[in-house]
Amino acid sequence: MNTPHALSPFDASAFDFDGAAGLPDFSKLAADRFEPAFEAAMARHADEISAIADADAPASFDNTVAAMERAGGLLRRVSATFHALAGANTDDALQAVERAVSPRLSRHFSAISLNAALFARIDALYEARDTLGLDAESLRLLERMHLSFVRSGARLVGGDRDRLAAINARLSELGTAFSQNVLADEKSYALPVPDAALDGLPAWLVAAMAEAAEERGTTGHVVTLSRSLIVPFLTYCRDRALRETAFAAWTARGAHDGPHDNRPIMAETLRLRAEKAHLLGYDSFAAFKLADSMAKTPDAVRTLLTSVWDKARVRAQADAQALAALAAAEGDNAALAPSDWRYYAERRRQAEFSFDEGALKPYFQLDRMIEASFDVANRLFGLTFERVEDAQAWHPDARVWRVLRADGSTLGIFIGDYFARSSKRSGAWMSALRGQDKLDGGHTPIIYNICNFAKPAKGQPALLSMDDARTLFHEFGHALHGLLSDVTWPSLAGTAVSRDFVELPSQLYEHWLGVPQVLEKHALHVDTGQPLPADLLSRMEETRNFDAGFDTVEFTASALVDLALHELPEAPQDAVAAEAEVLARIGMPDAIVMRHRSPHFAHVFSGDGYASGYYSYMWSEVLDADAFEAFTETGDPFDPEMAQSLLRNIYSAGNSRPADVLYQAFRGRMPDAGALMRKRGLAA
C-alpha cells in the first residue's frame, strides 16, 4: 500500500457549498487559497485511487468502478470553483495559479489513467462484463471507463507511458497560455471612436460604447473586441477606415510579435498532438479524436463539410458581387474587403427587404429574453425559476435562480452571468459548479451560463441583437442538458456525451426563440410594451437566411481548417501558413475570413475539447434541424408527447446510451441530412 500523502494546511471549509442556494462562498476564495487547495485535493484523490488500485479484494464493480465515481469529491469542488473564476472573473493572481496548476493537474490525471494496477482491475471487469449482472447504465459506465483508460494510454508500456504523461502536461501549459494570450489581447484593446463617427450608429450601440469606455477608465466612446460590440460596429459604422482598423485588430488576436503571440504555441500544440496520436496508434490526431464520436472518421466529417461548403461558396460569391455593386453605386469603388461585408450586407438588407435588423433590438430586452427561455422550459418540461436574491456568485452581475420541477421540488440551481467585462474570457459557454448524480442520496446540479453581451449605460435596459438572443437560448439549452440530467453515475451525467452530440440540445433550443407564441409574449418594445409587429416579424422571417452564404462560409472554413491541421501526419512548422494553404485550396472568397482564425481559435487551441471537432456544430445542426421538424410535423411546437420523448431521450439521458441510440429513440429513425440545407436556405 502507498503511504498516504501529508496534506498542506488549507481551509477546506472554503470549498464547502454552504452559502445561499447551496453555492460556495466566493468571498472566501482569494487566489492565494487555490494552490494549496489543489495540492491537498490532488493528494487526497491520489490516496483514494491508491486504495482502489491496491485493494486486496478481487475487483468488483462496487469496489472499483463505483469507488472511482465516488473518489475525488474535494478536487471536483476546488476545480469547479476555480475554473468558474478563471473564466468569468479572473485577474493576474488567478492567471498565475492557472499557469502553475494546469500541468500538475494533467500529471495527476495521467498518473491515474496510467496506473497499471488500477487498469488491470478495470480491464478484468470489462472482460467479464457480460457475467456481472449489471443494469444497462452501470454496464455503459464500465464500458466508457475502460475506453477512456485505453484512449488515455493505459496499454502503453515503458518509456511511451512517461512520454504521454509529459505530452499531456505540456499541452495543458500551452492551452492555458493560448487562452490567456487571447484574453490579454482582448483586454488591452479599446479603439477610440471620434464623435463624428458616431453618426449613423444606433443609440443603443453608442450607449454601450460609452459604457465600455467607462469600464476601462476613460471617457468618450470605444470599440472593444467583444463580439457584441464589434459586430454591430462593423455593421453600422460608415467610416471605412475605422471599420478596417477595428476588423484588423479583431482578426489579429494572438497573431503578432510580442509576449502574447500564439503562433509558436499553435505549432508546438499541433506537433505534440500528432505525436500523442502516433503513440496511441492513430495516423493523425483527427483520427484519434473522431474515433470516439458519432462521425467516427475524418472522411465522414469532410463529406459533410464539403457538401455544405460547395453550395455556400456559390451563394457567398454571388452575394459578394451584389455587395460590391451596392458599394460602387454609393461611390465606394474599392474592392470589397472583409471589414466591409457586414456594413454593405446590412445596407442591402434594408434596400431589398425594407428591414433594418437594428429595428428588432428594442424588442429583445435581455430580461425578457431570459424570461422567454424560462417560459419555453416551463411549456416543454414543466420547470419554473425563482430568483434567489441573497445568493452571491463570483461577480455582482451574476444572477442566481432556483429551478423547480412541476411538483415544486428543487431540480437544481441556475446562474446566469451575461455582460462582457475585461475580467471575463470572450465567447459564451455553459459549465457546472456541480453535476447531477444519484450517488449517496444524490446531488442536484448547479449549472451556469456565461455570455458577453454589451452592458448598457447605468439605469438602461440591456438590449440584444437577434444573434445575441439566439446565443442566450443556445447556452440555456446546454444548461437544461445539465439541469435535467437524470442518471446515477457522475461520469455519464448531463453534457458528458460525444462532442458532435453535445450541441444538439443547445442548437435545438434556439428554434423556440422564433416560435410566434414566444415572440408575441416576450418580444415587447422596451418603451411602449407593444409586441413585435406582424409586418416586422414577417420581414425578419423573410431575411432569416439572407446572409446564409456568408454565415456558412465563415463557419465551414474554420471547421475545414481545424480538420486539416489535425489530419496532417506531421505537424506544420508554420500553422498560419498551413491555414492559408487550406483556405486557398478550398477557394475561400476574398471578402470573407474564418469565423475564428487559428491564432485565437480558443475552441481548438485552449484545450483539445473541440480540436478536430469544430465541425460538431454543423453535425449537431443536422440533428437539431431534423429534431425540430418532429415538432412542426405535429403542428404544435410544444406538443406534450414529443416534449416528453425529448426529455426522456435527449435532455435527461446524459451518456447513459450511445448518441445514435438516443436519437433514434426520440425520432424513430436517424436524421434526414436535408433538414440542415432546408434550415439554412441552401437546398436546391
Backbone hydrogen bonds, N-H to C=O, Kabsch-Sander energy under -0.5 kcal/mol:
donor,donor_aa,acceptor,acceptor_aa,energy
7,L,5,H,-0.6
12,A,10,F,-1.2
14,A,11,D,-1.5
15,F,12,A,-2.0
16,D,13,S,-1.8
18,D,16,D,-1.6
19,G,23,L,-3.1
22,G,19,G,-2.0
23,L,20,A,-1.3
25,D,16,D,-0.6
26,F,24,P,-1.3
28,K,25,D,-1.9
29,L,26,F,-1.2
30,A,28,K,-1.3
33,R,30,A,-1.9
34,F,31,A,-1.4
35,E,31,A,-0.6
37,A,33,R,-1.4
38,F,34,F,-3.2
39,E,35,E,-2.4
40,A,36,P,-2.4
41,A,37,A,-2.7
42,M,38,F,-2.9
43,A,39,E,-1.9
44,R,40,A,-2.5
45,H,41,A,-2.4
46,A,42,M,-2.7
47,D,43,A,-2.1
48,E,44,R,-2.1
49,I,45,H,-2.5
50,S,46,A,-2.5
51,A,47,D,-2.1
52,I,48,E,-1.4
53,A,49,I,-3.0
54,D,50,S,-2.7
55,A,52,I,-0.9
64,T,60,S,-1.1
65,V,60,S,-0.7
66,A,61,F,-3.0
67,A,62,D,-0.7
68,M,64,T,-2.1
69,E,65,V,-1.7
70,R,66,A,-1.5
71,A,67,A,-1.4
73,G,70,R,-0.5
76,R,72,G,-2.3
77,R,73,G,-2.0
78,V,74,L,-2.6
79,S,75,L,-2.7
80,A,76,R,-2.5
81,T,77,R,-2.1
82,F,78,V,-2.4
83,H,79,S,-2.9
84,A,80,A,-1.6
85,L,81,T,-1.9
86,A,82,F,-3.1
87,G,83,H,-1.6
88,A,84,A,-2.3
89,N,85,L,-2.5
90,T,423,S,-2.9
95,Q,91,D,-2.4
96,A,92,D,-2.0
97,V,93,A,-1.9
98,E,94,L,-2.5
99,R,95,Q,-2.2
100,A,96,A,-1.9
101,V,97,V,-2.9
102,S,98,E,-2.2
104,R,100,A,-0.5
105,L,101,V,-2.7
106,S,102,S,-2.0
107,R,103,P,-2.3
108,H,104,R,-2.1
109,F,105,L,-2.4
110,S,106,S,-2.4
111,A,107,R,-2.3
112,I,108,H,-1.2
113,S,109,F,-2.5
114,L,110,S,-2.1
115,N,112,I,-1.5
116,A,114,L,-0.8
119,F,115,N,-2.6
120,A,116,A,-2.2
121,R,117,A,-1.4
122,I,118,L,-2.1
123,D,119,F,-3.5
124,A,120,A,-2.0
125,L,121,R,-1.9
126,Y,122,I,-2.5
127,E,123,D,-2.5
128,A,124,A,-1.3
129,R,126,Y,-1.5
131,T,128,A,-2.2
132,L,129,R,-1.0
139,L,135,D,-2.5
140,R,136,A,-2.1
141,L,137,E,-2.2
142,L,138,S,-2.3
143,E,139,L,-2.4
144,R,140,R,-2.6
145,M,141,L,-2.9
146,H,142,L,-2.4
147,L,143,E,-2.2
148,S,144,R,-2.4
149,F,145,M,-2.1
150,V,146,H,-2.3
151,R,147,L,-2.8
152,S,148,S,-1.0
153,G,150,V,-1.6
154,A,149,F,-2.5
156,L,153,G,-2.0
160,D,157,V,-1.3
161,R,158,G,-1.2
162,D,158,G,-0.8
163,R,159,G,-2.6
164,L,160,D,-2.3
165,A,161,R,-1.9
166,A,162,D,-2.2
167,I,163,R,-2.6
168,N,164,L,-2.6
169,A,165,A,-2.1
170,R,166,A,-2.4
171,L,167,I,-2.8
172,S,168,N,-1.9
173,E,169,A,-1.7
174,L,170,R,-2.5
175,G,171,L,-2.6
176,T,172,S,-1.9
177,A,173,E,-2.4
178,F,174,L,-2.7
179,S,175,G,-2.2
180,Q,176,T,-2.5
181,N,177,A,-2.3
182,V,178,F,-2.0
183,L,179,S,-2.2
184,A,180,Q,-2.3
185,D,181,N,-2.2
186,E,182,V,-2.4
187,K,183,L,-3.0
188,S,184,A,-2.0
189,Y,185,D,-0.9
191,L,223,V,-2.8
193,V,221,H,-2.6
197,A,194,P,-1.4
198,L,195,D,-1.7
199,D,196,A,-0.7
201,L,198,L,-2.2
206,V,202,P,-2.2
207,A,203,A,-2.5
208,A,204,W,-2.0
209,M,205,L,-2.3
210,A,206,V,-1.9
211,E,207,A,-2.2
212,A,208,A,-2.2
213,A,209,M,-1.8
214,E,210,A,-2.3
215,E,211,E,-2.5
216,R,212,A,-1.1
217,G,214,E,-1.9
218,T,213,A,-2.7
222,V,209,M,-1.4
223,V,191,L,-2.0
224,T,222,V,-0.5
228,S,452,N,-0.6
229,L,226,S,-2.1
230,I,226,S,-2.8
231,V,227,R,-1.8
233,F,229,L,-1.9
234,L,230,I,-2.6
235,T,231,V,-1.5
236,Y,232,P,-1.9
237,C,233,F,-2.6
240,R,238,R,-0.9
243,R,239,D,-2.3
244,E,240,R,-2.4
245,T,241,A,-2.3
246,A,242,L,-2.6
247,F,243,R,-2.6
248,A,244,E,-2.2
249,A,245,T,-1.8
250,W,246,A,-2.1
251,T,247,F,-2.4
252,A,248,A,-1.0
253,R,250,W,-0.7
255,A,252,A,-2.6
261,D,258,G,-1.3
262,N,254,G,-2.5
262,N,260,H,-0.6
263,R,254,G,-0.5
266,M,262,N,-2.5
267,A,263,R,-2.0
268,E,264,P,-2.2
269,T,265,I,-2.7
270,L,266,M,-2.8
271,R,267,A,-2.0
272,L,268,E,-2.7
273,R,269,T,-2.5
274,A,270,L,-2.2
275,E,271,R,-2.2
276,K,272,L,-2.6
277,A,273,R,-2.5
278,H,274,A,-2.2
279,L,275,E,-2.4
280,L,276,K,-1.7
281,G,278,H,-1.4
282,Y,277,A,-2.8
285,F,566,H,-0.6
286,A,566,H,-2.5
288,F,284,S,-1.9
289,K,285,F,-2.9
290,L,286,A,-2.6
291,A,287,A,-1.1
292,D,289,K,-0.9
293,S,290,L,-1.2
296,K,290,L,-0.8
297,T,295,A,-1.3
301,V,297,T,-1.5
302,R,298,P,-2.9
303,T,299,D,-2.3
304,L,300,A,-1.7
305,L,301,V,-2.7
306,T,302,R,-2.9
307,S,303,T,-1.6
308,V,304,L,-1.5
309,W,305,L,-2.9
310,D,306,T,-2.2
311,K,307,S,-0.7
312,A,308,V,-2.5
313,R,309,W,-3.0
314,V,310,D,-1.5
315,R,311,K,-2.1
316,A,312,A,-2.8
317,Q,313,R,-2.5
318,A,314,V,-1.8
319,D,315,R,-2.2
320,A,316,A,-2.6
321,Q,317,Q,-1.7
322,A,318,A,-1.8
323,L,319,D,-2.5
324,A,320,A,-2.5
325,A,321,Q,-2.1
326,L,322,A,-2.0
327,A,323,L,-2.6
328,A,324,A,-2.4
329,A,325,A,-2.1
330,E,326,L,-1.1
330,E,327,A,-0.6
331,G,328,A,-1.8
332,D,327,A,-2.9
333,N,331,G,-0.8
340,D,337,A,-2.1
341,W,337,A,-1.0
342,R,338,P,-0.5
344,Y,340,D,-2.4
345,A,341,W,-2.6
346,E,342,R,-1.9
347,R,343,Y,-1.9
348,R,344,Y,-2.5
349,R,345,A,-2.4
350,Q,346,E,-2.3
351,A,347,R,-2.1
352,E,348,R,-3.0
353,F,349,R,-2.3
354,S,350,Q,-1.2
355,F,349,R,-1.0
357,E,355,F,-0.6
359,A,356,D,-2.4
360,L,357,E,-1.6
361,K,357,E,-0.6
361,K,358,G,-0.7
363,Y,360,L,-2.3
364,F,361,K,-1.8
365,Q,363,Y,-0.5
366,L,462,A,-3.0
369,M,365,Q,-2.3
370,I,366,L,-2.4
371,E,367,D,-2.1
372,A,368,R,-2.3
373,S,369,M,-2.4
374,F,370,I,-2.1
375,D,371,E,-2.6
376,V,372,A,-2.3
377,A,373,S,-1.5
378,N,374,F,-1.9
379,R,375,D,-2.6
380,L,376,V,-2.6
381,F,377,A,-2.3
382,G,378,N,-1.8
383,L,377,A,-1.2
384,T,404,L,-2.0
386,E,402,R,-2.8
387,R,385,F,-0.5
388,V,400,V,-2.8
389,E,387,R,-0.9
391,A,388,V,-1.3
398,A,395,H,-1.8
399,R,416,G,-2.9
401,W,414,F,-3.0
402,R,386,E,-3.4
403,V,412,G,-3.0
404,L,384,T,-2.9
404,L,402,R,-0.5
405,R,409,S,-3.0
408,G,405,R,-1.8
411,L,403,V,-3.1
412,G,403,V,-1.4
413,I,445,P,-2.3
414,F,401,W,-2.7
415,I,447,I,-2.4
416,G,399,R,-2.2
417,D,449,N,-2.3
420,A,453,F,-2.7
424,K,421,R,-1.7
425,R,87,G,-3.1
429,W,450,I,-2.0
431,S,448,Y,-2.2
433,L,446,I,-2.6
434,R,446,I,-1.5
437,D,443,H,-1.5
438,K,488,T,-1.8
441,G,438,K,-0.6
442,G,439,L,-2.3
443,H,437,D,-2.6
446,I,434,R,-2.7
447,I,413,I,-2.6
448,Y,431,S,-3.0
449,N,415,I,-2.6
450,I,429,W,-3.1
451,C,417,D,-2.6
453,F,418,Y,-2.9
460,Q,457,A,-2.4
464,L,364,F,-3.2
469,A,465,S,-2.5
470,R,466,M,-2.2
471,T,467,D,-2.1
472,L,468,D,-2.4
473,F,469,A,-2.3
474,H,470,R,-3.1
475,E,471,T,-2.8
476,F,472,L,-2.0
477,G,473,F,-2.0
478,H,474,H,-1.6
479,A,475,E,-2.3
480,L,476,F,-2.5
481,H,477,G,-1.6
482,G,478,H,-1.6
483,L,479,A,-3.0
484,L,480,L,-2.9
486,D,652,S,-2.4
492,L,489,W,-1.7
493,A,490,P,-1.5
496,A,493,A,-1.8
497,V,495,T,-2.3
501,F,498,S,-2.1
502,V,498,S,-1.7
503,E,499,R,-0.5
504,L,501,F,-1.6
506,S,502,V,-0.5
507,Q,503,E,-2.8
508,L,504,L,-2.7
509,Y,505,P,-1.2
510,E,506,S,-1.0
511,H,507,Q,-0.6
511,H,508,L,-1.4
512,W,509,Y,-1.1
513,L,510,E,-1.5
514,G,510,E,-0.5
514,G,511,H,-1.2
515,V,512,W,-1.0
518,V,515,V,-1.0
519,L,515,V,-2.1
520,E,516,P,-3.0
521,K,517,Q,-1.1
522,H,518,V,-2.3
523,A,519,L,-2.2
524,L,522,H,-1.8
525,H,530,Q,-3.2
526,V,362,P,-1.6
529,G,525,H,-1.9
532,L,523,A,-1.5
537,L,533,P,-2.5
538,S,534,A,-2.4
539,R,535,D,-2.3
540,M,536,L,-2.2
541,E,537,L,-2.2
542,E,538,S,-2.3
543,T,539,R,-1.6
544,R,541,E,-1.3
546,F,543,T,-2.0
548,A,545,N,-1.6
551,D,547,D,-2.5
552,T,548,A,-2.5
553,V,549,G,-2.4
554,E,550,F,-2.6
555,F,551,D,-1.6
556,T,552,T,-2.9
557,A,553,V,-2.5
558,S,554,E,-1.1
559,A,555,F,-2.1
560,L,556,T,-2.7
561,V,557,A,-2.4
562,D,558,S,-2.4
563,L,559,A,-2.3
564,A,560,L,-2.6
565,L,561,V,-2.8
566,H,562,D,-1.5
567,E,563,L,-0.9
567,E,564,A,-0.6
568,L,564,A,-0.9
575,A,573,Q,-0.5
578,A,574,D,-2.1
579,E,575,A,-2.4
580,A,576,V,-2.1
581,E,577,A,-2.1
582,V,578,A,-2.1
583,L,579,E,-2.4
584,A,580,A,-2.3
585,R,581,E,-2.2
586,I,582,V,-2.0
587,G,583,L,-0.7
587,G,584,A,-0.5
588,M,583,L,-2.6
592,I,589,P,-1.5
595,R,554,E,-2.5
600,H,597,R,-1.9
601,F,598,S,-1.6
602,A,600,H,-2.1
604,V,601,F,-1.2
605,F,601,F,-2.4
606,S,602,A,-1.9
610,Y,603,H,-1.4
613,G,610,Y,-2.8
614,Y,610,Y,-0.6
616,S,613,G,-2.0
617,Y,614,Y,-1.4
618,M,615,Y,-1.3
619,W,615,Y,-2.2
620,S,616,S,-3.0
621,E,617,Y,-1.2
622,V,618,M,-1.6
623,L,619,W,-1.2
624,D,620,S,-3.3
625,A,621,E,-2.6
626,D,622,V,-1.7
627,A,623,L,-2.8
628,F,624,D,-2.5
629,E,625,A,-1.4
630,A,626,D,-0.8
630,A,627,A,-0.7
631,F,627,A,-0.7
631,F,628,F,-0.8
632,T,628,F,-2.2
633,E,629,E,-2.3
634,T,630,A,-0.5
634,T,631,F,-1.1
635,G,631,F,-0.8
635,G,632,T,-0.8
636,D,631,F,-1.0
639,D,636,D,-1.9
643,A,639,D,-2.7
644,Q,640,P,-2.2
645,S,641,E,-1.8
646,L,642,M,-2.4
647,L,643,A,-2.5
648,R,644,Q,-2.7
649,N,645,S,-2.6
650,I,646,L,-1.9
651,Y,646,L,-1.8
652,S,647,L,-2.4
654,G,650,I,-0.6
655,N,492,L,-2.9
656,S,653,A,-2.2
662,L,658,P,-2.3
663,Y,659,A,-2.5
664,Q,660,D,-2.2
665,A,661,V,-2.0
666,F,662,L,-1.6
667,R,663,Y,-3.1
668,G,664,Q,-2.4
673,A,671,P,-0.7
675,A,672,D,-2.0
676,L,673,A,-1.2
677,M,673,A,-0.8
678,R,674,G,-2.2
679,K,675,A,-2.4
680,R,676,L,-2.2
681,G,677,M,-0.6
681,G,678,R,-0.7
682,L,677,M,-2.4
683,A,677,M,-1.1
